[in-house]
């Protein structure tokens, strides 16, 4: 396998992990907002915002890398 493609595939794995972490954190905060009486926006911490932001980055980077993999030449 070509090294560049290996790096792209490893980036895809990292993006998927970031997406999962962001979705989990977003779901947790939405669940707390809906079902908890003591939830307030002041209780959201910076690491939670960071995880959600990394999930958003992961989505965009995932699609950008997928486009690069489709365009890149095939090595036989």
Buried (B, 14 or more C-beta within 10 A) or exposed (E): EEEEBEEBEEBBEBBEEBBEBBBEBBEEBEEBEEEEEEBEEEEBEEEBEEBBEBBEBBBEBBEEBEEEEEEEEEEE
